Amino acid sequence: MFMVKGLNEHHEFTKSDKPLSYTDLMSIYSKLLDGSTAEEATADIPDKRERFFMWYRNFRLEHHIEEYVVTDKAWEWQKFRKTGREYDL
């Protein structure tokens, strides 16, 4: 969950299903500091998009990482798709 309001925004929080990623945070924070509202700061992020991430799917094998792509909600891990990239440390 990511909760954000811009400077001088005092309204109630609203729910959004916009697919944000940690890679978006710096851009969003910069826009907020420049005076954008939370809605303006995320306006250029499409409502549907792929996000890639690395996952230690099996915590007992900390040396093995798999890459996945998700287009839905981040908590719906059963919908994740493997990209085929795997890394062993």
PyMOL Python script that loads the backbone (N, CA, C, O; Angstrom):
from pymol import cmd

cmd.read_pdbstr("""\
ATOM      1  N   MET A   1       0.856  -1.164   0.000  1.00  0.00           N
ATOM      2  CA  MET A   1       0.000   0.000   0.000  1.00  0.00           C
ATOM      3  C   MET A   1       0.906   1.231   0.000  1.00  0.00           C
ATOM      4  O   MET A   1       1.900   1.294   0.722  1.00  0.00           O
ATOM      5  N   PHE A   2       0.542   2.179  -0.809  1.00  0.00           N
ATOM      6  CA  PHE A   2       1.269   3.435  -0.915  1.00  0.00           C
ATOM      7  C   PHE A   2       0.274   4.551  -0.686  1.00  0.00           C
ATOM      8  O   PHE A   2      -0.664   4.721  -1.464  1.00  0.00           O
ATOM      9  N   MET A   3       0.471   5.317   0.380  1.00  0.00           N
ATOM     10  CA  MET A   3      -0.440   6.409   0.707  1.00  0.00           C
ATOM     11  C   MET A   3       0.306   7.720   0.517  1.00  0.00           C
ATOM     12  O   MET A   3       1.414   7.901   1.022  1.00  0.00           O
ATOM     13  N   VAL A   4      -0.320   8.629  -0.218  1.00  0.00           N
ATOM     14  CA  VAL A   4       0.357   9.884  -0.508  1.00  0.00           C
ATOM     15  C   VAL A   4      -0.654  11.007  -0.712  1.00  0.00           C
ATOM     16  O   VAL A   4      -1.742  10.806  -1.252  1.00  0.00           O
ATOM     17  N   LYS A   5      -0.260  12.186  -0.264  1.00  0.00           N
ATOM     18  CA  LYS A   5      -0.979  13.416  -0.558  1.00  0.00           C
ATOM     19  C   LYS A   5       0.061  14.460  -0.885  1.00  0.00           C
ATOM     20  O   LYS A   5       1.173  14.431  -0.359  1.00  0.00           O
ATOM     21  N   GLY A   6      -0.299  15.375  -1.750  1.00  0.00           N
ATOM     22  CA  GLY A   6       0.590  16.469  -2.083  1.00  0.00           C
ATOM     23  C   GLY A   6       0.565  17.538  -0.999  1.00  0.00           C
ATOM     24  O   GLY A   6      -0.217  17.462  -0.051  1.00  0.00           O
ATOM     25  N   LEU A   7       1.426  18.530  -1.152  1.00  0.00           N
ATOM     26  CA  LEU A   7       1.449  19.647  -0.214  1.00  0.00           C
ATOM     27  C   LEU A   7       0.081  20.324  -0.187  1.00  0.00           C
ATOM     28  O   LEU A   7      -0.525  20.551  -1.234  1.00  0.00           O
ATOM     29  N   ASN A   8      -0.390  20.640   0.986  1.00  0.00           N
ATOM     30  CA  ASN A   8      -1.668  21.326   1.186  1.00  0.00           C
ATOM     31  C   ASN A   8      -2.880  20.535   0.715  1.00  0.00           C
ATOM     32  O   ASN A   8      -3.934  21.130   0.492  1.00  0.00           O
ATOM     33  N   GLU A   9      -2.776  19.237   0.557  1.00  0.00           N
ATOM     34  CA  GLU A   9      -3.959  18.405   0.280  1.00  0.00           C
ATOM     35  C   GLU A   9      -4.492  17.915   1.616  1.00  0.00           C
ATOM     36  O   GLU A   9      -3.781  17.254   2.373  1.00  0.00           O
ATOM     37  N   HIS A  10      -5.744  18.240   1.901  1.00  0.00           N
ATOM     38  CA  HIS A  10      -6.324  17.901   3.193  1.00  0.00           C
ATOM     39  C   HIS A  10      -7.585  17.054   3.057  1.00  0.00           C
ATOM     40  O   HIS A  10      -8.298  16.855   4.040  1.00  0.00           O
ATOM     41  N   HIS A  11      -7.868  16.561   1.879  1.00  0.00           N
ATOM     42  CA  HIS A  11      -9.059  15.744   1.657  1.00  0.00           C
ATOM     43  C   HIS A  11      -8.838  14.329   2.165  1.00  0.00           C
ATOM     44  O   HIS A  11      -7.718  13.963   2.523  1.00  0.00           O
ATOM     45  N   GLU A  12      -9.894  13.536   2.197  1.00  0.00           N
ATOM     46  CA  GLU A  12      -9.795  12.135   2.584  1.00  0.00           C
ATOM     47  C   GLU A  12      -8.975  11.383   1.537  1.00  0.00           C
ATOM     48  O   GLU A  12      -8.948  11.762   0.366  1.00  0.00           O
ATOM     49  N   PHE A  13      -8.316  10.329   1.966  1.00  0.00           N
ATOM     50  CA  PHE A  13      -7.608   9.484   1.008  1.00  0.00           C
ATOM     51  C   PHE A  13      -8.606   8.819   0.077  1.00  0.00           C
ATOM     52  O   PHE A  13      -9.714   8.476   0.490  1.00  0.00           O
ATOM     53  N   THR A  14      -8.222   8.639  -1.159  1.00  0.00           N
ATOM     54  CA  THR A  14      -9.041   7.915  -2.116  1.00  0.00           C
ATOM     55  C   THR A  14      -8.291   6.656  -2.531  1.00  0.00           C
ATOM     56  O   THR A  14      -7.062   6.609  -2.476  1.00  0.00           O
ATOM     57  N   LYS A  15      -9.027   5.653  -2.940  1.00  0.00           N
ATOM     58  CA  LYS A  15      -8.427   4.383  -3.346  1.00  0.00           C
ATOM     59  C   LYS A  15      -8.161   4.416  -4.842  1.00  0.00           C
ATOM     60  O   LYS A  15      -8.968   4.921  -5.621  1.00  0.00           O
ATOM     61  N   SER A  16      -7.030   3.876  -5.224  1.00  0.00           N
ATOM     62  CA  SER A  16      -6.674   3.792  -6.634  1.00  0.00           C
ATOM     63  C   SER A  16      -6.049   2.430  -6.897  1.00  0.00           C
ATOM     64  O   SER A  16      -5.300   1.919  -6.064  1.00  0.00           O
ATOM     65  N   ASP A  17      -6.346   1.849  -8.028  1.00  0.00           N
ATOM     66  CA  ASP A  17      -5.742   0.580  -8.437  1.00  0.00           C
ATOM     67  C   ASP A  17      -4.612   0.799  -9.429  1.00  0.00           C
ATOM     68  O   ASP A  17      -4.215  -0.129 -10.134  1.00  0.00           O
ATOM     69  N   LYS A  18      -4.097   2.008  -9.486  1.00  0.00           N
ATOM     70  CA  LYS A  18      -3.002   2.327 -10.409  1.00  0.00           C
ATOM     71  C   LYS A  18      -1.799   1.447 -10.073  1.00  0.00           C
ATOM     72  O   LYS A  18      -1.419   1.355  -8.906  1.00  0.00           O
ATOM     73  N   PRO A  19      -1.201   0.807 -11.059  1.00  0.00           N
ATOM     74  CA  PRO A  19      -0.106  -0.138 -10.814  1.00  0.00           C
ATOM     75  C   PRO A  19       1.234   0.561 -10.585  1.00  0.00           C
ATOM     76  O   PRO A  19       2.069   0.616 -11.488  1.00  0.00           O
ATOM     77  N   LEU A  20       1.436   1.085  -9.401  1.00  0.00           N
ATOM     78  CA  LEU A  20       2.682   1.761  -9.065  1.00  0.00           C
ATOM     79  C   LEU A  20       3.761   0.745  -8.724  1.00  0.00           C
ATOM     80  O   LEU A  20       3.472  -0.391  -8.351  1.00  0.00           O
ATOM     81  N   SER A  21       4.992   1.171  -8.858  1.00  0.00           N
ATOM     82  CA  SER A  21       6.138   0.336  -8.549  1.00  0.00           C
ATOM     83  C   SER A  21       7.133   1.171  -7.749  1.00  0.00           C
ATOM     84  O   SER A  21       7.082   2.400  -7.773  1.00  0.00           O
ATOM     85  N   TYR A  22       8.038   0.497  -7.041  1.00  0.00           N
ATOM     86  CA  TYR A  22       9.074   1.224  -6.310  1.00  0.00           C
ATOM     87  C   TYR A  22       9.895   2.096  -7.244  1.00  0.00           C
ATOM     88  O   TYR A  22      10.420   3.127  -6.823  1.00  0.00           O
ATOM     89  N   THR A  23      10.013   1.704  -8.495  1.00  0.00           N
ATOM     90  CA  THR A  23      10.788   2.505  -9.443  1.00  0.00           C
ATOM     91  C   THR A  23      10.102   3.830  -9.760  1.00  0.00           C
ATOM     92  O   THR A  23      10.738   4.730 -10.309  1.00  0.00           O
ATOM     93  N   ASP A  24       8.829   3.969  -9.431  1.00  0.00           N
ATOM     94  CA  ASP A  24       8.087   5.211  -9.669  1.00  0.00           C
ATOM     95  C   ASP A  24       8.250   6.224  -8.541  1.00  0.00           C
ATOM     96  O   ASP A  24       7.959   7.406  -8.727  1.00  0.00           O
ATOM     97  N   LEU A  25       8.706   5.782  -7.386  1.00  0.00           N
ATOM     98  CA  LEU A  25       8.657   6.631  -6.189  1.00  0.00           C
ATOM     99  C   LEU A  25       9.453   7.921  -6.319  1.00  0.00           C
ATOM    100  O   LEU A  25       8.961   8.977  -5.922  1.00  0.00           O
ATOM    101  N   MET A  26      10.650   7.875  -6.853  1.00  0.00           N
ATOM    102  CA  MET A  26      11.465   9.097  -6.955  1.00  0.00           C
ATOM    103  C   MET A  26      10.775  10.150  -7.817  1.00  0.00           C
ATOM    104  O   MET A  26      10.759  11.333  -7.475  1.00  0.00           O
ATOM    105  N   SER A  27      10.211   9.715  -8.925  1.00  0.00           N
ATOM    106  CA  SER A  27       9.514  10.648  -9.805  1.00  0.00           C
ATOM    107  C   SER A  27       8.285  11.232  -9.110  1.00  0.00           C
ATOM    108  O   SER A  27       8.032  12.434  -9.193  1.00  0.00           O
ATOM    109  N   ILE A  28       7.527  10.381  -8.429  1.00  0.00           N
ATOM    110  CA  ILE A  28       6.330  10.841  -7.724  1.00  0.00           C
ATOM    111  C   ILE A  28       6.709  11.834  -6.624  1.00  0.00           C
ATOM    112  O   ILE A  28       6.099  12.898  -6.517  1.00  0.00           O
ATOM    113  N   TYR A  29       7.701  11.500  -5.811  1.00  0.00           N
ATOM    114  CA  TYR A  29       8.129  12.414  -4.743  1.00  0.00           C
ATOM    115  C   TYR A  29       8.594  13.750  -5.306  1.00  0.00           C
ATOM    116  O   TYR A  29       8.278  14.800  -4.748  1.00  0.00           O
ATOM    117  N   SER A  30       9.336  13.720  -6.398  1.00  0.00           N
ATOM    118  CA  SER A  30       9.820  14.967  -7.009  1.00  0.00           C
ATOM    119  C   SER A  30       8.655  15.841  -7.440  1.00  0.00           C
ATOM    120  O   SER A  30       8.658  17.050  -7.207  1.00  0.00           O
ATOM    121  N   LYS A  31       7.661  15.230  -8.068  1.00  0.00           N
ATOM    122  CA  LYS A  31       6.489  15.990  -8.519  1.00  0.00           C
ATOM    123  C   LYS A  31       5.718  16.568  -7.338  1.00  0.00           C
ATOM    124  O   LYS A  31       5.237  17.700  -7.396  1.00  0.00           O
ATOM    125  N   LEU A  32       5.602  15.782  -6.260  1.00  0.00           N
ATOM    126  CA  LEU A  32       4.905  16.276  -5.070  1.00  0.00           C
ATOM    127  C   LEU A  32       5.640  17.460  -4.459  1.00  0.00           C
ATOM    128  O   LEU A  32       5.014  18.435  -4.043  1.00  0.00           O
ATOM    129  N   LEU A  33       6.960  17.379  -4.403  1.00  0.00           N
ATOM    130  CA  LEU A  33       7.749  18.483  -3.849  1.00  0.00           C
ATOM    131  C   LEU A  33       7.690  19.730  -4.724  1.00  0.00           C
ATOM    132  O   LEU A  33       7.898  20.843  -4.242  1.00  0.00           O
ATOM    133  N   ASP A  34       7.404  19.538  -6.019  1.00  0.00           N
ATOM    134  CA  ASP A  34       7.254  20.673  -6.926  1.00  0.00           C
ATOM    135  C   ASP A  34       5.852  21.262  -6.872  1.00  0.00           C
ATOM    136  O   ASP A  34       5.557  22.229  -7.575  1.00  0.00           O
ATOM    137  N   GLY A  35       4.973  20.680  -6.033  1.00  0.00           N
ATOM    138  CA  GLY A  35       3.643  21.252  -5.845  1.00  0.00           C
ATOM    139  C   GLY A  35       2.507  20.504  -6.519  1.00  0.00           C
ATOM    140  O   GLY A  35       1.361  20.948  -6.450  1.00  0.00           O
ATOM    141  N   SER A  36       2.788  19.388  -7.166  1.00  0.00           N
ATOM    142  CA  SER A  36       1.716  18.609  -7.802  1.00  0.00           C
ATOM    143  C   SER A  36       0.839  17.959  -6.744  1.00  0.00           C
ATOM    144  O   SER A  36       1.283  17.700  -5.625  1.00  0.00           O
ATOM    145  N   THR A  37      -0.401  17.699  -7.106  1.00  0.00           N
ATOM    146  CA  THR A  37      -1.271  16.904  -6.245  1.00  0.00           C
ATOM    147  C   THR A  37      -0.889  15.442  -6.440  1.00  0.00           C
ATOM    148  O   THR A  37      -0.177  15.102  -7.384  1.00  0.00           O
ATOM    149  N   ALA A  38      -1.358  14.592  -5.558  1.00  0.00           N
ATOM    150  CA  ALA A  38      -1.080  13.160  -5.685  1.00  0.00           C
ATOM    151  C   ALA A  38      -1.618  12.627  -7.011  1.00  0.00           C
ATOM    152  O   ALA A  38      -0.968  11.806  -7.659  1.00  0.00           O
ATOM    153  N   GLU A  39      -2.782  13.083  -7.411  1.00  0.00           N
ATOM    154  CA  GLU A  39      -3.366  12.630  -8.679  1.00  0.00           C
ATOM    155  C   GLU A  39      -2.514  13.086  -9.864  1.00  0.00           C
ATOM    156  O   GLU A  39      -2.289  12.315 -10.798  1.00  0.00           O
ATOM    157  N   GLU A  40      -2.046  14.319  -9.831  1.00  0.00           N
ATOM    158  CA  GLU A  40      -1.188  14.827 -10.910  1.00  0.00           C
ATOM    159  C   GLU A  40       0.154  14.089 -10.957  1.00  0.00           C
ATOM    160  O   GLU A  40       0.693  13.836 -12.035  1.00  0.00           O
ATOM    161  N   ALA A  41       0.682  13.749  -9.791  1.00  0.00           N
ATOM    162  CA  ALA A  41       1.996  13.108  -9.710  1.00  0.00           C
ATOM    163  C   ALA A  41       1.998  11.696 -10.289  1.00  0.00           C
ATOM    164  O   ALA A  41       3.047  11.177 -10.670  1.00  0.00           O
ATOM    165  N   THR A  42       0.823  11.081 -10.354  1.00  0.00           N
ATOM    166  CA  THR A  42       0.731   9.718 -10.901  1.00  0.00           C
ATOM    167  C   THR A  42      -0.020   9.661 -12.233  1.00  0.00           C
ATOM    168  O   THR A  42      -0.271   8.577 -12.761  1.00  0.00           O
ATOM    169  N   ALA A  43      -0.376  10.819 -12.771  1.00  0.00           N
ATOM    170  CA  ALA A  43      -1.210  10.867 -13.977  1.00  0.00           C
ATOM    171  C   ALA A  43      -0.547  10.229 -15.198  1.00  0.00           C
ATOM    172  O   ALA A  43      -1.245   9.680 -16.050  1.00  0.00           O
ATOM    173  N   ASP A  44       0.776  10.287 -15.302  1.00  0.00           N
ATOM    174  CA  ASP A  44       1.431   9.754 -16.494  1.00  0.00           C
ATOM    175  C   ASP A  44       1.687   8.246 -16.413  1.00  0.00           C
ATOM    176  O   ASP A  44       2.235   7.666 -17.350  1.00  0.00           O
ATOM    177  N   ILE A  45       1.305   7.616 -15.322  1.00  0.00           N
ATOM    178  CA  ILE A  45       1.463   6.164 -15.183  1.00  0.00           C
ATOM    179  C   ILE A  45       0.210   5.489 -15.736  1.00  0.00           C
ATOM    180  O   ILE A  45      -0.896   5.774 -15.276  1.00  0.00           O
ATOM    181  N   PRO A  46       0.368   4.597 -16.720  1.00  0.00           N
ATOM    182  CA  PRO A  46      -0.808   3.958 -17.325  1.00  0.00           C
ATOM    183  C   PRO A  46      -1.560   3.077 -16.326  1.00  0.00           C
ATOM    184  O   PRO A  46      -0.975   2.562 -15.373  1.00  0.00           O
ATOM    185  N   ASP A  47      -2.858   2.912 -16.558  1.00  0.00           N
ATOM    186  CA  ASP A  47      -3.685   2.098 -15.668  1.00  0.00           C
ATOM    187  C   ASP A  47      -3.356   0.615 -15.774  1.00  0.00           C
ATOM    188  O   ASP A  47      -3.582  -0.131 -14.821  1.00  0.00           O
ATOM    189  N   LYS A  48      -2.833   0.178 -16.895  1.00  0.00           N
ATOM    190  CA  LYS A  48      -2.411  -1.215 -17.091  1.00  0.00           C
ATOM    191  C   LYS A  48      -0.991  -1.199 -17.610  1.00  0.00           C
ATOM    192  O   LYS A  48      -0.706  -0.536 -18.608  1.00  0.00           O
ATOM    193  N   ARG A  49      -0.104  -1.909 -16.959  1.00  0.00           N
ATOM    194  CA  ARG A  49       1.267  -2.018 -17.446  1.00  0.00           C
ATOM    195  C   ARG A  49       1.949  -3.183 -16.745  1.00  0.00           C
ATOM    196  O   ARG A  49       1.523  -3.626 -15.678  1.00  0.00           O
ATOM    197  N   GLU A  50       3.004  -3.664 -17.361  1.00  0.00           N
ATOM    198  CA  GLU A  50       3.776  -4.744 -16.777  1.00  0.00           C
ATOM    199  C   GLU A  50       4.798  -4.175 -15.812  1.00  0.00           C
ATOM    200  O   GLU A  50       5.401  -3.134 -16.071  1.00  0.00           O
ATOM    201  N   ARG A  51       4.988  -4.863 -14.701  1.00  0.00           N
ATOM    202  CA  ARG A  51       6.047  -4.525 -13.762  1.00  0.00           C
ATOM    203  C   ARG A  51       6.887  -5.767 -13.549  1.00  0.00           C
ATOM    204  O   ARG A  51       6.354  -6.856 -13.340  1.00  0.00           O
ATOM    205  N   PHE A  52       8.186  -5.607 -13.602  1.00  0.00           N
ATOM    206  CA  PHE A  52       9.109  -6.721 -13.413  1.00  0.00           C
ATOM    207  C   PHE A  52       9.697  -6.648 -12.018  1.00  0.00           C
ATOM    208  O   PHE A  52       9.942  -5.557 -11.503  1.00  0.00           O
ATOM    209  N   PHE A  53       9.926  -7.789 -11.407  1.00  0.00           N
ATOM    210  CA  PHE A  53      10.555  -7.793 -10.100  1.00  0.00           C
ATOM    211  C   PHE A  53      11.256  -9.117  -9.856  1.00  0.00           C
ATOM    212  O   PHE A  53      10.966 -10.133 -10.488  1.00  0.00           O
ATOM    213  N   MET A  54      12.179  -9.068  -8.927  1.00  0.00           N
ATOM    214  CA  MET A  54      12.931 -10.245  -8.531  1.00  0.00           C
ATOM    215  C   MET A  54      12.279 -10.814  -7.278  1.00  0.00           C
ATOM    216  O   MET A  54      11.824 -10.066  -6.413  1.00  0.00           O
ATOM    217  N   TRP A  55      12.236 -12.148  -7.182  1.00  0.00           N
ATOM    218  CA  TRP A  55      11.554 -12.759  -6.064  1.00  0.00           C
ATOM    219  C   TRP A  55      12.348 -13.947  -5.551  1.00  0.00           C
ATOM    220  O   TRP A  55      12.700 -14.850  -6.310  1.00  0.00           O
ATOM    221  N   TYR A  56      12.625 -13.936  -4.257  1.00  0.00           N
ATOM    222  CA  TYR A  56      13.145 -15.123  -3.587  1.00  0.00           C
ATOM    223  C   TYR A  56      11.927 -15.987  -3.278  1.00  0.00           C
ATOM    224  O   TYR A  56      11.413 -15.962  -2.159  1.00  0.00           O
ATOM    225  N   ARG A  57      11.475 -16.733  -4.246  1.00  0.00           N
ATOM    226  CA  ARG A  57      10.237 -17.489  -4.074  1.00  0.00           C
ATOM    227  C   ARG A  57      10.358 -18.524  -2.951  1.00  0.00           C
ATOM    228  O   ARG A  57       9.396 -18.760  -2.220  1.00  0.00           O
ATOM    229  N   ASN A  58      11.516 -19.128  -2.815  1.00  0.00           N
ATOM    230  CA  ASN A  58      11.735 -20.103  -1.754  1.00  0.00           C
ATOM    231  C   ASN A  58      12.785 -19.525  -0.811  1.00  0.00           C
ATOM    232  O   ASN A  58      13.964 -19.459  -1.161  1.00  0.00           O
ATOM    233  N   PHE A  59      12.372 -19.112   0.364  1.00  0.00           N
ATOM    234  CA  PHE A  59      13.278 -18.439   1.289  1.00  0.00           C
ATOM    235  C   PHE A  59      14.369 -19.367   1.819  1.00  0.00           C
ATOM    236  O   PHE A  59      15.363 -18.901   2.377  1.00  0.00           O
ATOM    237  N   ARG A  60      14.194 -20.651   1.650  1.00  0.00           N
ATOM    238  CA  ARG A  60      15.242 -21.581   2.076  1.00  0.00           C
ATOM    239  C   ARG A  60      16.389 -21.624   1.079  1.00  0.00           C
ATOM    240  O   ARG A  60      17.477 -22.109   1.389  1.00  0.00           O
ATOM    241  N   LEU A  61      16.142 -21.121  -0.103  1.00  0.00           N
ATOM    242  CA  LEU A  61      17.176 -21.073  -1.143  1.00  0.00           C
ATOM    243  C   LEU A  61      17.502 -19.610  -1.433  1.00  0.00           C
ATOM    244  O   LEU A  61      17.228 -19.119  -2.529  1.00  0.00           O
ATOM    245  N   GLU A  62      18.080 -18.917  -0.465  1.00  0.00           N
ATOM    246  CA  GLU A  62      18.331 -17.491  -0.603  1.00  0.00           C
ATOM    247  C   GLU A  62      19.265 -17.156  -1.753  1.00  0.00           C
ATOM    248  O   GLU A  62      19.297 -16.012  -2.204  1.00  0.00           O
ATOM    249  N   HIS A  63      20.011 -18.111  -2.226  1.00  0.00           N
ATOM    250  CA  HIS A  63      20.950 -17.866  -3.324  1.00  0.00           C
ATOM    251  C   HIS A  63      20.271 -17.924  -4.686  1.00  0.00           C
ATOM    252  O   HIS A  63      20.896 -17.606  -5.698  1.00  0.00           O
ATOM    253  N   HIS A  64      18.999 -18.326  -4.730  1.00  0.00           N
ATOM    254  CA  HIS A  64      18.296 -18.489  -6.009  1.00  0.00           C
ATOM    255  C   HIS A  64      17.197 -17.434  -6.137  1.00  0.00           C
ATOM    256  O   HIS A  64      16.312 -17.347  -5.285  1.00  0.00           O
ATOM    257  N   ILE A  65      17.257 -16.634  -7.203  1.00  0.00           N
ATOM    258  CA  ILE A  65      16.274 -15.568  -7.440  1.00  0.00           C
ATOM    259  C   ILE A  65      15.627 -15.807  -8.802  1.00  0.00           C
ATOM    260  O   ILE A  65      16.303 -16.186  -9.758  1.00  0.00           O
ATOM    261  N   GLU A  66      14.322 -15.586  -8.884  1.00  0.00           N
ATOM    262  CA  GLU A  66      13.589 -15.716 -10.137  1.00  0.00           C
ATOM    263  C   GLU A  66      12.963 -14.375 -10.490  1.00  0.00           C
ATOM    264  O   GLU A  66      12.528 -13.638  -9.606  1.00  0.00           O
ATOM    265  N   GLU A  67      12.915 -14.057 -11.781  1.00  0.00           N
ATOM    266  CA  GLU A  67      12.296 -12.814 -12.229  1.00  0.00           C
ATOM    267  C   GLU A  67      10.874 -13.105 -12.693  1.00  0.00           C
ATOM    268  O   GLU A  67      10.626 -14.087 -13.393  1.00  0.00           O
ATOM    269  N   TYR A  68       9.948 -12.245 -12.297  1.00  0.00           N
ATOM    270  CA  TYR A  68       8.537 -12.380 -12.656  1.00  0.00           C
ATOM    271  C   TYR A  68       8.035 -11.064 -13.231  1.00  0.00           C
ATOM    272  O   TYR A  68       8.635 -10.007 -13.035  1.00  0.00           O
ATOM    273  N   VAL A  69       6.919 -11.155 -13.946  1.00  0.00           N
ATOM    274  CA  VAL A  69       6.229  -9.968 -14.440  1.00  0.00           C
ATOM    275  C   VAL A  69       4.784 -10.054 -13.946  1.00  0.00           C
ATOM    276  O   VAL A  69       4.188 -11.129 -13.895  1.00  0.00           O
ATOM    277  N   VAL A  70       4.246  -8.902 -13.587  1.00  0.00           N
ATOM    278  CA  VAL A  70       2.862  -8.855 -13.102  1.00  0.00           C
ATOM    279  C   VAL A  70       2.150  -7.694 -13.781  1.00  0.00           C
ATOM    280  O   VAL A  70       2.720  -6.615 -13.945  1.00  0.00           O
ATOM    281  N   THR A  71       0.926  -7.919 -14.168  1.00  0.00           N
ATOM    282  CA  THR A  71       0.101  -6.856 -14.747  1.00  0.00           C
ATOM    283  C   THR A  71      -1.119  -6.577 -13.874  1.00  0.00           C
ATOM    284  O   THR A  71      -1.856  -5.622 -14.118  1.00  0.00           O
ATOM    285  N   ASP A  72      -1.329  -7.403 -12.868  1.00  0.00           N
ATOM    286  CA  ASP A  72      -2.469  -7.245 -11.974  1.00  0.00           C
ATOM    287  C   ASP A  72      -2.005  -6.698 -10.631  1.00  0.00           C
ATOM    288  O   ASP A  72      -0.969  -6.039 -10.548  1.00  0.00           O
ATOM    289  N   LYS A  73      -2.745  -6.963  -9.619  1.00  0.00           N
ATOM    290  CA  LYS A  73      -2.421  -6.508  -8.277  1.00  0.00           C
ATOM    291  C   LYS A  73      -1.193  -7.255  -7.748  1.00  0.00           C
ATOM    292  O   LYS A  73      -1.021  -8.445  -8.013  1.00  0.00           O
ATOM    293  N   ALA A  74      -0.352  -6.556  -7.007  1.00  0.00           N
ATOM    294  CA  ALA A  74       0.903  -7.130  -6.525  1.00  0.00           C
ATOM    295  C   ALA A  74       0.678  -8.272  -5.540  1.00  0.00           C
ATOM    296  O   ALA A  74       1.537  -9.143  -5.407  1.00  0.00           O
ATOM    297  N   TRP A  75      -0.447  -8.286  -4.857  1.00  0.00           N
ATOM    298  CA  TRP A  75      -0.694  -9.339  -3.870  1.00  0.00           C
ATOM    299  C   TRP A  75      -1.323 -10.583  -4.499  1.00  0.00           C
ATOM    300  O   TRP A  75      -1.487 -11.592  -3.812  1.00  0.00           O
ATOM    301  N   GLU A  76      -1.673 -10.541  -5.762  1.00  0.00           N
ATOM    302  CA  GLU A  76      -2.243 -11.704  -6.433  1.00  0.00           C
ATOM    303  C   GLU A  76      -1.121 -12.513  -7.083  1.00  0.00           C
ATOM    304  O   GLU A  76      -1.046 -12.622  -8.306  1.00  0.00           O
ATOM    305  N   TRP A  77      -0.245 -13.082  -6.238  1.00  0.00           N
ATOM    306  CA  TRP A  77       0.968 -13.719  -6.723  1.00  0.00           C
ATOM    307  C   TRP A  77       0.693 -14.936  -7.595  1.00  0.00           C
ATOM    308  O   TRP A  77       1.571 -15.343  -8.356  1.00  0.00           O
ATOM    309  N   GLN A  78      -0.479 -15.526  -7.514  1.00  0.00           N
ATOM    310  CA  GLN A  78      -0.788 -16.669  -8.371  1.00  0.00           C
ATOM    311  C   GLN A  78      -0.936 -16.248  -9.842  1.00  0.00           C
ATOM    312  O   GLN A  78      -0.943 -17.102 -10.728  1.00  0.00           O
ATOM    313  N   LYS A  79      -1.052 -14.953 -10.103  1.00  0.00           N
ATOM    314  CA  LYS A  79      -1.144 -14.446 -11.471  1.00  0.00           C
ATOM    315  C   LYS A  79       0.211 -14.015 -12.026  1.00  0.00           C
ATOM    316  O   LYS A  79       0.302 -13.616 -13.187  1.00  0.00           O
ATOM    317  N   PHE A  80       1.262 -14.090 -11.215  1.00  0.00           N
ATOM    318  CA  PHE A  80       2.596 -13.712 -11.684  1.00  0.00           C
ATOM    319  C   PHE A  80       3.034 -14.671 -12.784  1.00  0.00           C
ATOM    320  O   PHE A  80       2.694 -15.854 -12.761  1.00  0.00           O
ATOM    321  N   ARG A  81       3.789 -14.155 -13.740  1.00  0.00           N
ATOM    322  CA  ARG A  81       4.339 -14.985 -14.817  1.00  0.00           C
ATOM    323  C   ARG A  81       5.856 -14.924 -14.764  1.00  0.00           C
ATOM    324  O   ARG A  81       6.441 -13.845 -14.665  1.00  0.00           O
ATOM    325  N   LYS A  82       6.483 -16.080 -14.830  1.00  0.00           N
ATOM    326  CA  LYS A  82       7.940 -16.126 -14.877  1.00  0.00           C
ATOM    327  C   LYS A  82       8.424 -15.570 -16.206  1.00  0.00           C
ATOM    328  O   LYS A  82       7.813 -15.800 -17.250  1.00  0.00           O
ATOM    329  N   THR A  83       9.524 -14.838 -16.157  1.00  0.00           N
ATOM    330  CA  THR A  83      10.118 -14.337 -17.406  1.00  0.00           C
ATOM    331  C   THR A  83      11.115 -15.341 -17.974  1.00  0.00           C
ATOM    332  O   THR A  83      11.524 -15.227 -19.129  1.00  0.00           O
ATOM    333  N   GLY A  84      11.503 -16.318 -17.170  1.00  0.00           N
ATOM    334  CA  GLY A  84      12.507 -17.290 -17.591  1.00  0.00           C
ATOM    335  C   GLY A  84      13.896 -16.931 -17.109  1.00  0.00           C
ATOM    336  O   GLY A  84      14.818 -17.738 -17.233  1.00  0.00           O
ATOM    337  N   ARG A  85      14.065 -15.741 -16.564  1.00  0.00           N
ATOM    338  CA  ARG A  85      15.368 -15.331 -16.041  1.00  0.00           C
ATOM    339  C   ARG A  85      15.502 -15.797 -14.593  1.00  0.00           C
ATOM    340  O   ARG A  85      14.648 -15.504 -13.756  1.00  0.00           O
ATOM    341  N   GLU A  86      16.563 -16.514 -14.312  1.00  0.00           N
ATOM    342  CA  GLU A  86      16.848 -16.982 -12.960  1.00  0.00           C
ATOM    343  C   GLU A  86      18.303 -16.688 -12.655  1.00  0.00           C
ATOM    344  O   GLU A  86      19.159 -16.709 -13.540  1.00  0.00           O
ATOM    345  N   TYR A  87      18.567 -16.414 -11.395  1.00  0.00           N
ATOM    346  CA  TYR A  87      19.910 -16.054 -10.976  1.00  0.00           C
ATOM    347  C   TYR A  87      20.293 -16.859  -9.749  1.00  0.00           C
ATOM    348  O   TYR A  87      19.511 -16.999  -8.808  1.00  0.00           O
ATOM    349  N   ASP A  88      21.497 -17.382  -9.774  1.00  0.00           N
ATOM    350  CA  ASP A  88      22.052 -18.087  -8.631  1.00  0.00           C
ATOM    351  C   ASP A  88      23.284 -17.343  -8.164  1.00  0.00           C
ATOM    352  O   ASP A  88      24.206 -17.099  -8.942  1.00  0.00           O
ATOM    353  N   LEU A  89      23.297 -16.990  -6.915  1.00  0.00           N
ATOM    354  CA  LEU A  89      24.421 -16.234  -6.355  1.00  0.00           C
ATOM    355  C   LEU A  89      25.531 -17.167  -5.920  1.00  0.00           C
ATOM    356  O   LEU A  89      26.561 -16.712  -5.423  1.00  0.00           O
TER     357      LEU A  89
END
""", "prot")
cmd.dss("prot")
cmd.show_as("cartoon", "prot")
cmd.util.cbc("prot")
cmd.orient("prot")
